[in-house]
């Protein structure tokens, strides 16, 4: 995960938050997809672990940057606090949901599939949000 955070930071510095969003969501998606490949093979389990480490910064690195990019600094502390609370709440509910799905279906693959779909939906939603924000910002600039 240390390597993943350093890599995400380097991508942010060089290419910006949108490219980093794509990198992190793709890494996380690949990690979820690779979970379907793990069949007792140690090499496949290592691949899953590496991909999780590279994609895991999605929970920490981009959040403060999203807040600044989308809302500015005015209410930064309030918005960041709410997002942090939602992340922890989501983790608590998500972990329980994973256990429930595994108990009901007899496999963790169901949870991985649900998270893979959520991953795709979230990157699409994030792209729409950033595009609308940039459009709104450009309109404000051109009107002044």
C-alpha angles and dihedrals in degrees: 000000000000090000090047092053093047091048092048090050091051091049091050091050094048105033107015136240099302093057089045091052089055093046094049096044091047092049091048090047091050090050091052092046092048089055086072089058097054105106103156093295111135092210092055091048090053090050090053091049093050093048091048089051092050094046100038096085085076085088095055119013105056099038098082090041092051089053094051094043096047104032107017125224100296098092096013097132094048095047094042090050092052092048091048090051090050091050092053092044090048090050092052094047093039094053091050090047091052090052092047093050091048091050093048098042101028092234140074091221091087090060091046089052093049090049091048090055090046089050092056092046092049096051090048091049091047091051091052092048094050092045092051091047092051091046091050091047092049091050091051091049094048092048093056 
